[in-house]
Amino acid sequence: MIRKEIVLPATRDDVWEALTEPERLEDWFANEVDLDLRPGGGASFRWSNGEERHATVIEVEPERRLSFEWDDEEGEVEFTLDDDVDGTRLVVVESSPAWSTALDLQASALARV
């Protein structure tokens, strides 16, 4: 289990959009994203190297919490957003390191804006 906490210099609304809008996810996580943002909805992430992963959305609480379960392994990812004096505190709890690495890159990009 990996738990990562990061403060992003952005509003909670902006961070939520970066996590839930396919076009925004394509900017920093995967090359092609399909996301049905409701409990039981599907998610597909495709990368330019041919890798593809699928997930099922478990919980959606707009601008507060998002969780999903990977279809190809027994792993869940949960995102929790809270206000912080420096922007938005994002906590990610996961069983796979893919999001942690991507979030580090996103935080660097946001810090430069």
Backbone as XML, in Angstrom:
<?xml version="1.0"?>
<chain id="A" units="angstrom">
  <residue number="1" name="MET">
    <atom name="N" x="0.851" y="-1.177" z="0.000"/>
    <atom name="CA" x="0.000" y="0.000" z="0.000"/>
    <atom name="C" x="0.893" y="1.235" z="0.000"/>
  </residue>
  <residue number="2" name="ILE">
    <atom name="N" x="0.600" y="2.158" z="-0.888"/>
    <atom name="CA" x="1.343" y="3.404" z="-0.987"/>
    <atom name="C" x="0.402" y="4.548" z="-0.643"/>
  </residue>
  <residue number="3" name="ARG">
    <atom name="N" x="0.854" y="5.432" z="0.233"/>
    <atom name="CA" x="0.083" y="6.631" z="0.578"/>
    <atom name="C" x="0.953" y="7.824" z="0.259"/>
  </residue>
  <residue number="4" name="LYS">
    <atom name="N" x="0.435" y="8.706" z="-0.559"/>
    <atom name="CA" x="1.188" y="9.889" z="-0.978"/>
    <atom name="C" x="0.332" y="11.116" z="-0.719"/>
  </residue>
  <residue number="5" name="GLU">
    <atom name="N" x="0.929" y="12.112" z="-0.124"/>
    <atom name="CA" x="0.245" y="13.376" z="0.136"/>
    <atom name="C" x="1.039" y="14.482" z="-0.531"/>
  </residue>
  <residue number="6" name="ILE">
    <atom name="N" x="0.330" y="15.336" z="-1.258"/>
    <atom name="CA" x="0.999" y="16.404" z="-1.985"/>
    <atom name="C" x="0.095" y="17.636" z="-1.956"/>
  </residue>
  <residue number="7" name="VAL">
    <atom name="N" x="0.698" y="18.812" z="-1.838"/>
    <atom name="CA" x="-0.060" y="20.058" z="-1.906"/>
    <atom name="C" x="0.214" y="20.671" z="-3.277"/>
  </residue>
  <residue number="8" name="LEU">
    <atom name="N" x="-0.865" y="20.868" z="-4.024"/>
    <atom name="CA" x="-0.757" y="21.437" z="-5.361"/>
    <atom name="C" x="-1.177" y="22.904" z="-5.319"/>
  </residue>
  <residue number="9" name="PRO">
    <atom name="N" x="-0.437" y="23.785" z="-5.973"/>
    <atom name="CA" x="-0.776" y="25.212" z="-5.974"/>
    <atom name="C" x="-1.923" y="25.500" z="-6.943"/>
  </residue>
  <residue number="10" name="ALA">
    <atom name="N" x="-3.077" y="24.925" z="-6.662"/>
    <atom name="CA" x="-4.252" y="25.056" z="-7.527"/>
    <atom name="C" x="-5.501" y="24.912" z="-6.665"/>
  </residue>
  <residue number="11" name="THR">
    <atom name="N" x="-6.630" y="25.393" z="-7.186"/>
    <atom name="CA" x="-7.884" y="25.251" z="-6.452"/>
    <atom name="C" x="-8.338" y="23.798" z="-6.465"/>
  </residue>
  <residue number="12" name="ARG">
    <atom name="N" x="-9.208" y="23.463" z="-5.529"/>
    <atom name="CA" x="-9.731" y="22.100" z="-5.482"/>
    <atom name="C" x="-10.472" y="21.775" z="-6.781"/>
  </residue>
  <residue number="13" name="ASP">
    <atom name="N" x="-11.198" y="22.756" z="-7.332"/>
    <atom name="CA" x="-11.903" y="22.561" z="-8.593"/>
    <atom name="C" x="-10.929" y="22.215" z="-9.717"/>
  </residue>
  <residue number="14" name="ASP">
    <atom name="N" x="-9.803" y="22.925" z="-9.793"/>
    <atom name="CA" x="-8.801" y="22.636" z="-10.835"/>
    <atom name="C" x="-8.196" y="21.247" z="-10.673"/>
  </residue>
  <residue number="15" name="VAL">
    <atom name="N" x="-7.893" y="20.869" z="-9.445"/>
    <atom name="CA" x="-7.313" y="19.540" z="-9.201"/>
    <atom name="C" x="-8.342" y="18.459" z="-9.537"/>
  </residue>
  <residue number="16" name="TRP">
    <atom name="N" x="-9.596" y="18.675" z="-9.152"/>
    <atom name="CA" x="-10.650" y="17.699" z="-9.468"/>
    <atom name="C" x="-10.761" y="17.514" z="-10.984"/>
  </residue>
  <residue number="17" name="GLU">
    <atom name="N" x="-10.751" y="18.623" z="-11.723"/>
    <atom name="CA" x="-10.826" y="18.536" z="-13.181"/>
    <atom name="C" x="-9.635" y="17.775" z="-13.753"/>
  </residue>
  <residue number="18" name="ALA">
    <atom name="N" x="-8.448" y="18.002" z="-13.205"/>
    <atom name="CA" x="-7.249" y="17.307" z="-13.689"/>
    <atom name="C" x="-7.329" y="15.804" z="-13.439"/>
  </residue>
  <residue number="19" name="LEU">
    <atom name="N" x="-8.086" y="15.409" z="-12.400"/>
    <atom name="CA" x="-8.240" y="13.986" z="-12.075"/>
    <atom name="C" x="-9.408" y="13.318" z="-12.792"/>
  </residue>
  <residue number="20" name="THR">
    <atom name="N" x="-10.385" y="14.107" z="-13.259"/>
    <atom name="CA" x="-11.619" y="13.496" z="-13.737"/>
    <atom name="C" x="-12.001" y="13.817" z="-15.175"/>
  </residue>
  <residue number="21" name="GLU">
    <atom name="N" x="-11.427" y="14.827" z="-15.779"/>
    <atom name="CA" x="-11.753" y="15.148" z="-17.160"/>
    <atom name="C" x="-10.759" y="14.455" z="-18.084"/>
  </residue>
  <residue number="22" name="PRO">
    <atom name="N" x="-11.260" y="13.608" z="-19.006"/>
    <atom name="CA" x="-10.355" y="12.854" z="-19.882"/>
    <atom name="C" x="-9.312" y="13.723" z="-20.578"/>
  </residue>
  <residue number="23" name="GLU">
    <atom name="N" x="-9.707" y="14.895" z="-21.071"/>
    <atom name="CA" x="-8.745" y="15.757" z="-21.777"/>
    <atom name="C" x="-7.630" y="16.215" z="-20.841"/>
  </residue>
  <residue number="24" name="ARG">
    <atom name="N" x="-7.977" y="16.508" z="-19.606"/>
    <atom name="CA" x="-6.963" y="16.933" z="-18.627"/>
    <atom name="C" x="-6.070" y="15.757" z="-18.239"/>
  </residue>
  <residue number="25" name="LEU">
    <atom name="N" x="-6.642" y="14.564" z="-18.056"/>
    <atom name="CA" x="-5.837" y="13.375" z="-17.747"/>
    <atom name="C" x="-4.866" y="13.068" z="-18.884"/>
  </residue>
  <residue number="26" name="GLU">
    <atom name="N" x="-5.293" y="13.332" z="-20.107"/>
    <atom name="CA" x="-4.422" y="13.095" z="-21.264"/>
    <atom name="C" x="-3.243" y="14.065" z="-21.280"/>
  </residue>
  <residue number="27" name="ASP">
    <atom name="N" x="-3.354" y="15.180" z="-20.582"/>
    <atom name="CA" x="-2.243" y="16.129" z="-20.496"/>
    <atom name="C" x="-1.110" y="15.626" z="-19.620"/>
  </residue>
  <residue number="28" name="TRP">
    <atom name="N" x="-1.419" y="14.752" z="-18.638"/>
    <atom name="CA" x="-0.376" y="14.404" z="-17.685"/>
    <atom name="C" x="-0.297" y="12.933" z="-17.287"/>
  </residue>
  <residue number="29" name="PHE">
    <atom name="N" x="-1.326" y="12.125" z="-17.607"/>
    <atom name="CA" x="-1.259" y="10.738" z="-17.152"/>
    <atom name="C" x="-1.164" y="9.729" z="-18.281"/>
  </residue>
  <residue number="30" name="ALA">
    <atom name="N" x="-2.123" y="9.706" z="-19.172"/>
    <atom name="CA" x="-2.136" y="8.730" z="-20.263"/>
    <atom name="C" x="-2.405" y="9.465" z="-21.570"/>
  </residue>
  <residue number="31" name="ASN">
    <atom name="N" x="-2.089" y="8.835" z="-22.690"/>
    <atom name="CA" x="-2.280" y="9.470" z="-23.985"/>
    <atom name="C" x="-3.739" y="9.500" z="-24.420"/>
  </residue>
  <residue number="32" name="GLU">
    <atom name="N" x="-4.514" y="8.514" z="-23.987"/>
    <atom name="CA" x="-5.927" y="8.454" z="-24.336"/>
    <atom name="C" x="-6.695" y="7.951" z="-23.124"/>
  </residue>
  <residue number="33" name="VAL">
    <atom name="N" x="-7.752" y="8.668" z="-22.756"/>
    <atom name="CA" x="-8.515" y="8.338" z="-21.550"/>
    <atom name="C" x="-10.001" y="8.332" z="-21.865"/>
  </residue>
  <residue number="34" name="ASP">
    <atom name="N" x="-10.693" y="7.302" z="-21.392"/>
    <atom name="CA" x="-12.151" y="7.246" z="-21.394"/>
    <atom name="C" x="-12.552" y="7.065" z="-19.944"/>
  </residue>
  <residue number="35" name="LEU">
    <atom name="N" x="-13.507" y="7.880" z="-19.475"/>
    <atom name="CA" x="-13.887" y="7.815" z="-18.064"/>
    <atom name="C" x="-15.376" y="8.075" z="-17.912"/>
  </residue>
  <residue number="36" name="ASP">
    <atom name="N" x="-16.075" y="7.124" z="-17.320"/>
    <atom name="CA" x="-17.488" y="7.249" z="-16.988"/>
    <atom name="C" x="-17.542" y="7.528" z="-15.489"/>
  </residue>
  <residue number="37" name="LEU">
    <atom name="N" x="-17.676" y="8.791" z="-15.136"/>
    <atom name="CA" x="-17.497" y="9.252" z="-13.759"/>
    <atom name="C" x="-18.760" y="9.051" z="-12.919"/>
  </residue>
  <residue number="38" name="ARG">
    <atom name="N" x="-19.063" y="7.801" z="-12.626"/>
    <atom name="CA" x="-20.168" y="7.436" z="-11.733"/>
    <atom name="C" x="-19.834" y="6.075" z="-11.137"/>
  </residue>
  <residue number="39" name="PRO">
    <atom name="N" x="-20.324" y="5.791" z="-9.934"/>
    <atom name="CA" x="-20.059" y="4.466" z="-9.354"/>
    <atom name="C" x="-20.500" y="3.357" z="-10.318"/>
  </residue>
  <residue number="40" name="GLY">
    <atom name="N" x="-19.585" y="2.427" z="-10.569"/>
    <atom name="CA" x="-19.834" y="1.344" z="-11.517"/>
    <atom name="C" x="-19.401" y="1.678" z="-12.926"/>
  </residue>
  <residue number="41" name="GLY">
    <atom name="N" x="-19.051" y="2.944" z="-13.176"/>
    <atom name="CA" x="-18.613" y="3.359" z="-14.503"/>
    <atom name="C" x="-17.224" y="2.823" z="-14.819"/>
  </residue>
  <residue number="42" name="GLY">
    <atom name="N" x="-16.906" y="2.775" z="-16.089"/>
    <atom name="CA" x="-15.618" y="2.251" z="-16.516"/>
    <atom name="C" x="-14.605" y="3.347" z="-16.788"/>
  </residue>
  <residue number="43" name="ALA">
    <atom name="N" x="-13.349" y="2.974" z="-16.734"/>
    <atom name="CA" x="-12.247" y="3.874" z="-17.058"/>
    <atom name="C" x="-11.218" y="3.094" z="-17.867"/>
  </residue>
  <residue number="44" name="SER">
    <atom name="N" x="-10.715" y="3.719" z="-18.922"/>
    <atom name="CA" x="-9.667" y="3.116" z="-19.750"/>
    <atom name="C" x="-8.554" y="4.132" z="-19.934"/>
  </residue>
  <residue number="45" name="PHE">
    <atom name="N" x="-7.323" y="3.666" z="-19.769"/>
    <atom name="CA" x="-6.140" y="4.500" z="-19.922"/>
    <atom name="C" x="-5.225" y="3.825" z="-20.933"/>
  </residue>
  <residue number="46" name="ARG">
    <atom name="N" x="-4.834" y="4.560" z="-21.987"/>
    <atom name="CA" x="-3.943" y="4.004" z="-22.998"/>
    <atom name="C" x="-2.728" y="4.918" z="-23.160"/>
  </residue>
  <residue number="47" name="TRP">
    <atom name="N" x="-1.565" y="4.281" z="-23.301"/>
    <atom name="CA" x="-0.317" y="5.015" z="-23.463"/>
    <atom name="C" x="0.244" y="4.773" z="-24.852"/>
  </residue>
  <residue number="48" name="SER">
    <atom name="N" x="1.150" y="5.648" z="-25.276"/>
    <atom name="CA" x="1.718" y="5.567" z="-26.621"/>
    <atom name="C" x="2.546" y="4.309" z="-26.848"/>
  </residue>
  <residue number="49" name="ASN">
    <atom name="N" x="2.996" y="3.658" z="-25.765"/>
    <atom name="CA" x="3.781" y="2.426" z="-25.917"/>
    <atom name="C" x="2.901" y="1.191" z="-26.099"/>
  </residue>
  <residue number="50" name="GLY">
    <atom name="N" x="1.566" y="1.387" z="-26.189"/>
    <atom name="CA" x="0.642" y="0.278" z="-26.390"/>
    <atom name="C" x="0.035" y="-0.265" z="-25.108"/>
  </residue>
  <residue number="51" name="GLU">
    <atom name="N" x="0.554" y="0.167" z="-23.948"/>
    <atom name="CA" x="-0.006" y="-0.300" z="-22.688"/>
    <atom name="C" x="-1.415" y="0.253" z="-22.528"/>
  </residue>
  <residue number="52" name="GLU">
    <atom name="N" x="-2.289" y="-0.574" z="-21.958"/>
    <atom name="CA" x="-3.666" y="-0.174" z="-21.714"/>
    <atom name="C" x="-4.127" y="-0.784" z="-20.399"/>
  </residue>
  <residue number="53" name="ARG">
    <atom name="N" x="-4.769" y="0.032" z="-19.575"/>
    <atom name="CA" x="-5.300" y="-0.457" z="-18.298"/>
    <atom name="C" x="-6.746" y="-0.013" z="-18.171"/>
  </residue>
  <residue number="54" name="HIS">
    <atom name="N" x="-7.517" y="-0.851" z="-17.503"/>
    <atom name="CA" x="-8.939" y="-0.587" z="-17.311"/>
    <atom name="C" x="-9.252" y="-0.613" z="-15.822"/>
  </residue>
  <residue number="55" name="ALA">
    <atom name="N" x="-10.267" y="0.159" z="-15.449"/>
    <atom name="CA" x="-10.673" y="0.244" z="-14.048"/>
    <atom name="C" x="-12.179" y="0.439" z="-13.963"/>
  </residue>
  <residue number="56" name="THR">
    <atom name="N" x="-12.703" y="0.251" z="-12.761"/>
    <atom name="CA" x="-14.111" y="0.505" z="-12.474"/>
    <atom name="C" x="-14.185" y="1.544" z="-11.368"/>
  </residue>
  <residue number="57" name="VAL">
    <atom name="N" x="-14.978" y="2.584" z="-11.601"/>
    <atom name="CA" x="-15.155" y="3.643" z="-10.612"/>
    <atom name="C" x="-15.971" y="3.092" z="-9.447"/>
  </residue>
  <residue number="58" name="ILE">
    <atom name="N" x="-15.495" y="3.333" z="-8.231"/>
    <atom name="CA" x="-16.172" y="2.845" z="-7.029"/>
    <atom name="C" x="-16.941" y="3.962" z="-6.334"/>
  </residue>
  <residue number="59" name="GLU">
    <atom name="N" x="-16.290" y="5.107" z="-6.156"/>
    <atom name="CA" x="-16.903" y="6.197" z="-5.408"/>
    <atom name="C" x="-16.570" y="7.532" z="-6.056"/>
  </residue>
  <residue number="60" name="VAL">
    <atom name="N" x="-17.559" y="8.415" z="-6.104"/>
    <atom name="CA" x="-17.367" y="9.762" z="-6.629"/>
    <atom name="C" x="-18.073" y="10.733" z="-5.689"/>
  </residue>
  <residue number="61" name="GLU">
    <atom name="N" x="-17.296" y="11.612" z="-5.098"/>
    <atom name="CA" x="-17.828" y="12.713" z="-4.296"/>
    <atom name="C" x="-17.160" y="13.960" z="-4.860"/>
  </residue>
  <residue number="62" name="PRO">
    <atom name="N" x="-17.848" y="14.686" z="-5.771"/>
    <atom name="CA" x="-17.216" y="15.777" z="-6.514"/>
    <atom name="C" x="-16.394" y="16.736" z="-5.655"/>
  </residue>
  <residue number="63" name="GLU">
    <atom name="N" x="-15.188" y="16.990" z="-6.170"/>
    <atom name="CA" x="-14.196" y="17.877" z="-5.552"/>
    <atom name="C" x="-13.751" y="17.426" z="-4.168"/>
  </residue>
  <residue number="64" name="ARG">
    <atom name="N" x="-14.065" y="16.207" z="-3.776"/>
    <atom name="CA" x="-13.698" y="15.706" z="-2.454"/>
    <atom name="C" x="-13.026" y="14.323" z="-2.510"/>
  </residue>
  <residue number="65" name="ARG">
    <atom name="N" x="-13.642" y="13.354" z="-3.222"/>
    <atom name="CA" x="-13.115" y="11.985" z="-3.196"/>
    <atom name="C" x="-13.453" y="11.246" z="-4.496"/>
  </residue>
  <residue number="66" name="LEU">
    <atom name="N" x="-12.487" y="10.457" z="-4.960"/>
    <atom name="CA" x="-12.657" y="9.599" z="-6.125"/>
    <atom name="C" x="-11.905" y="8.313" z="-5.853"/>
  </residue>
  <residue number="67" name="SER">
    <atom name="N" x="-12.544" y="7.183" z="-6.128"/>
    <atom name="CA" x="-11.812" y="5.917" z="-6.006"/>
    <atom name="C" x="-12.224" y="4.993" z="-7.142"/>
  </residue>
  <residue number="68" name="PHE">
    <atom name="N" x="-11.288" y="4.158" z="-7.527"/>
    <atom name="CA" x="-11.575" y="3.134" z="-8.523"/>
    <atom name="C" x="-10.704" y="1.918" z="-8.280"/>
  </residue>
  <residue number="69" name="GLU">
    <atom name="N" x="-11.102" y="0.830" z="-8.922"/>
    <atom name="CA" x="-10.395" y="-0.441" z="-8.782"/>
    <atom name="C" x="-9.883" y="-0.866" z="-10.154"/>
  </residue>
  <residue number="70" name="TRP">
    <atom name="N" x="-8.611" y="-1.208" z="-10.214"/>
    <atom name="CA" x="-8.036" y="-1.712" z="-11.463"/>
    <atom name="C" x="-8.673" y="-3.045" z="-11.799"/>
  </residue>
  <residue number="71" name="ASP">
    <atom name="N" x="-8.993" y="-3.259" z="-13.074"/>
    <atom name="CA" x="-9.600" y="-4.516" z="-13.511"/>
    <atom name="C" x="-8.573" y="-5.634" z="-13.663"/>
  </residue>
  <residue number="72" name="ASP">
    <atom name="N" x="-7.304" y="-5.287" z="-13.895"/>
    <atom name="CA" x="-6.292" y="-6.300" z="-14.175"/>
    <atom name="C" x="-5.531" y="-6.770" z="-12.931"/>
  </residue>
  <residue number="73" name="GLU">
    <atom name="N" x="-5.886" y="-6.243" z="-11.763"/>
    <atom name="CA" x="-5.239" y="-6.680" z="-10.530"/>
    <atom name="C" x="-6.150" y="-6.319" z="-9.369"/>
  </residue>
  <residue number="74" name="GLU">
    <atom name="N" x="-5.877" y="-6.877" z="-8.234"/>
    <atom name="CA" x="-6.670" y="-6.532" z="-7.063"/>
    <atom name="C" x="-6.070" y="-5.306" z="-6.417"/>
  </residue>
  <residue number="75" name="GLY">
    <atom name="N" x="-6.393" y="-4.153" z="-6.972"/>
    <atom name="CA" x="-5.849" y="-2.914" z="-6.450"/>
    <atom name="C" x="-6.836" y="-1.786" z="-6.580"/>
  </residue>
  <residue number="76" name="GLU">
    <atom name="N" x="-6.863" y="-0.947" z="-5.584"/>
    <atom name="CA" x="-7.757" y="0.201" z="-5.571"/>
    <atom name="C" x="-6.925" y="1.473" z="-5.428"/>
  </residue>
  <residue number="77" name="VAL">
    <atom name="N" x="-7.405" y="2.546" z="-6.044"/>
    <atom name="CA" x="-6.779" y="3.853" z="-5.932"/>
    <atom name="C" x="-7.829" y="4.806" z="-5.381"/>
  </residue>
  <residue number="78" name="GLU">
    <atom name="N" x="-7.461" y="5.563" z="-4.345"/>
    <atom name="CA" x="-8.377" y="6.535" z="-3.775"/>
    <atom name="C" x="-7.702" y="7.898" z="-3.724"/>
  </residue>
  <residue number="79" name="PHE">
    <atom name="N" x="-8.415" y="8.916" z="-4.215"/>
    <atom name="CA" x="-7.952" y="10.299" z="-4.190"/>
    <atom name="C" x="-8.844" y="11.068" z="-3.229"/>
  </residue>
  <residue number="80" name="THR">
    <atom name="N" x="-8.246" y="11.814" z="-2.318"/>
    <atom name="CA" x="-8.992" y="12.677" z="-1.406"/>
    <atom name="C" x="-8.427" y="14.080" z="-1.527"/>
  </residue>
  <residue number="81" name="LEU">
    <atom name="N" x="-9.308" y="15.069" z="-1.716"/>
    <atom name="CA" x="-8.903" y="16.464" z="-1.878"/>
    <atom name="C" x="-9.401" y="17.283" z="-0.702"/>
  </residue>
  <residue number="82" name="ASP">
    <atom name="N" x="-8.535" y="18.149" z="-0.170"/>
    <atom name="CA" x="-8.893" y="19.069" z="0.896"/>
    <atom name="C" x="-8.225" y="20.409" z="0.624"/>
  </residue>
  <residue number="83" name="ASP">
    <atom name="N" x="-8.860" y="21.472" z="1.116"/>
    <atom name="CA" x="-8.258" y="22.798" z="0.986"/>
    <atom name="C" x="-7.001" y="22.883" z="1.838"/>
  </residue>
  <residue number="84" name="ASP">
    <atom name="N" x="-6.051" y="23.668" z="1.361"/>
    <atom name="CA" x="-4.804" y="23.921" z="2.072"/>
    <atom name="C" x="-4.464" y="25.397" z="1.852"/>
  </residue>
  <residue number="85" name="VAL">
    <atom name="N" x="-3.760" y="26.000" z="2.791"/>
    <atom name="CA" x="-3.410" y="27.423" z="2.637"/>
    <atom name="C" x="-2.601" y="27.672" z="1.369"/>
  </residue>
  <residue number="86" name="ASP">
    <atom name="N" x="-1.902" y="26.650" z="0.880"/>
    <atom name="CA" x="-1.091" y="26.789" z="-0.327"/>
    <atom name="C" x="-1.769" y="26.246" z="-1.579"/>
  </residue>
  <residue number="87" name="GLY">
    <atom name="N" x="-3.051" y="25.877" z="-1.488"/>
    <atom name="CA" x="-3.756" y="25.345" z="-2.652"/>
    <atom name="C" x="-4.672" y="24.201" z="-2.263"/>
  </residue>
  <residue number="88" name="THR">
    <atom name="N" x="-4.380" y="23.012" z="-2.779"/>
    <atom name="CA" x="-5.189" y="21.826" z="-2.513"/>
    <atom name="C" x="-4.300" y="20.682" z="-2.056"/>
  </residue>
  <residue number="89" name="ARG">
    <atom name="N" x="-4.668" y="20.075" z="-0.945"/>
    <atom name="CA" x="-3.961" y="18.895" z="-0.453"/>
    <atom name="C" x="-4.613" y="17.668" z="-1.084"/>
  </residue>
  <residue number="90" name="LEU">
    <atom name="N" x="-3.818" y="16.910" z="-1.814"/>
    <atom name="CA" x="-4.278" y="15.699" z="-2.472"/>
    <atom name="C" x="-3.612" y="14.499" z="-1.800"/>
  </residue>
  <residue number="91" name="VAL">
    <atom name="N" x="-4.425" y="13.579" z="-1.314"/>
    <atom name="CA" x="-3.912" y="12.348" z="-0.724"/>
    <atom name="C" x="-4.306" y="11.209" z="-1.654"/>
  </residue>
  <residue number="92" name="VAL">
    <atom name="N" x="-3.314" y="10.402" z="-2.035"/>
    <atom name="CA" x="-3.545" y="9.259" z="-2.908"/>
    <atom name="C" x="-3.127" y="8.006" z="-2.150"/>
  </residue>
  <residue number="93" name="VAL">
    <atom name="N" x="-4.045" y="7.052" z="-2.056"/>
    <atom name="CA" x="-3.749" y="5.759" z="-1.442"/>
    <atom name="C" x="-3.956" y="4.724" z="-2.539"/>
  </residue>
  <residue number="94" name="GLU">
    <atom name="N" x="-2.914" y="3.926" z="-2.781"/>
    <atom name="CA" x="-2.966" y="2.996" z="-3.909"/>
    <atom name="C" x="-2.132" y="1.748" z="-3.667"/>
  </residue>
  <residue number="95" name="SER">
    <atom name="N" x="-2.385" y="0.756" z="-4.504"/>
    <atom name="CA" x="-1.596" y="-0.463" z="-4.429"/>
    <atom name="C" x="-0.600" y="-0.554" z="-5.581"/>
  </residue>
  <residue number="96" name="SER">
    <atom name="N" x="-0.616" y="0.443" z="-6.477"/>
    <atom name="CA" x="0.280" y="0.469" z="-7.625"/>
    <atom name="C" x="0.935" y="1.845" z="-7.702"/>
  </residue>
  <residue number="97" name="PRO">
    <atom name="N" x="2.221" y="1.929" z="-8.004"/>
    <atom name="CA" x="2.910" y="3.223" z="-7.996"/>
    <atom name="C" x="2.668" y="4.105" z="-9.219"/>
  </residue>
  <residue number="98" name="ALA">
    <atom name="N" x="1.852" y="3.710" z="-10.164"/>
    <atom name="CA" x="1.679" y="4.491" z="-11.393"/>
    <atom name="C" x="1.217" y="5.910" z="-11.120"/>
  </residue>
  <residue number="99" name="TRP">
    <atom name="N" x="0.250" y="6.089" z="-10.229"/>
    <atom name="CA" x="-0.275" y="7.426" z="-9.956"/>
    <atom name="C" x="0.741" y="8.271" z="-9.210"/>
  </residue>
  <residue number="100" name="SER">
    <atom name="N" x="1.493" y="7.702" z="-8.289"/>
    <atom name="CA" x="2.466" y="8.483" z="-7.520"/>
    <atom name="C" x="3.479" y="9.153" z="-8.432"/>
  </residue>
  <residue number="101" name="THR">
    <atom name="N" x="4.010" y="8.406" z="-9.377"/>
    <atom name="CA" x="4.993" y="8.961" z="-10.308"/>
    <atom name="C" x="4.361" y="10.049" z="-11.152"/>
  </residue>
  <residue number="102" name="ALA">
    <atom name="N" x="3.170" y="9.793" z="-11.675"/>
    <atom name="CA" x="2.490" y="10.776" z="-12.513"/>
    <atom name="C" x="2.153" y="12.033" z="-11.718"/>
  </residue>
  <residue number="103" name="LEU">
    <atom name="N" x="1.735" y="11.885" z="-10.466"/>
    <atom name="CA" x="1.396" y="13.043" z="-9.647"/>
    <atom name="C" x="2.619" y="13.900" z="-9.348"/>
  </residue>
  <residue number="104" name="ASP">
    <atom name="N" x="3.765" y="13.281" z="-9.159"/>
    <atom name="CA" x="4.995" y="14.052" z="-8.967"/>
    <atom name="C" x="5.260" y="14.931" z="-10.190"/>
  </residue>
  <residue number="105" name="LEU">
    <atom name="N" x="5.056" y="14.363" z="-11.376"/>
    <atom name="CA" x="5.264" y="15.124" z="-12.606"/>
    <atom name="C" x="4.247" y="16.254" z="-12.721"/>
  </residue>
  <residue number="106" name="GLN">
    <atom name="N" x="2.985" y="15.982" z="-12.387"/>
    <atom name="CA" x="1.937" y="17.003" z="-12.452"/>
    <atom name="C" x="2.224" y="18.135" z="-11.473"/>
  </residue>
  <residue number="107" name="ALA">
    <atom name="N" x="2.656" y="17.790" z="-10.270"/>
    <atom name="CA" x="2.964" y="18.815" z="-9.266"/>
    <atom name="C" x="4.072" y="19.730" z="-9.771"/>
  </residue>
  <residue number="108" name="SER">
    <atom name="N" x="5.078" y="19.148" z="-10.419"/>
    <atom name="CA" x="6.165" y="19.958" z="-10.977"/>
    <atom name="C" x="5.643" y="20.901" z="-12.045"/>
  </residue>
  <residue number="109" name="ALA">
    <atom name="N" x="4.743" y="20.404" z="-12.899"/>
    <atom name="CA" x="4.179" y="21.230" z="-13.962"/>
    <atom name="C" x="3.339" y="22.355" z="-13.383"/>
  </residue>
  <residue number="110" name="LEU">
    <atom name="N" x="2.516" y="22.072" z="-12.378"/>
    <atom name="CA" x="1.676" y="23.097" z="-11.765"/>
    <atom name="C" x="2.515" y="24.144" z="-11.046"/>
  </residue>
  <residue number="111" name="ALA">
    <atom name="N" x="3.612" y="23.738" z="-10.453"/>
    <atom name="CA" x="4.465" y="24.670" z="-9.721"/>
    <atom name="C" x="5.091" y="25.700" z="-10.667"/>
  </residue>
  <residue number="112" name="ARG">
    <atom name="N" x="5.227" y="25.362" z="-11.917"/>
    <atom name="CA" x="5.834" y="26.271" z="-12.900"/>
    <atom name="C" x="4.838" y="27.250" z="-13.489"/>
  </residue>
  <residue number="113" name="VAL">
    <atom name="N" x="3.550" y="27.011" z="-13.293"/>
    <atom name="CA" x="2.501" y="27.865" z="-13.880"/>
    <atom name="C" x="2.436" y="29.196" z="-13.174"/>
  </residue>
</chain>
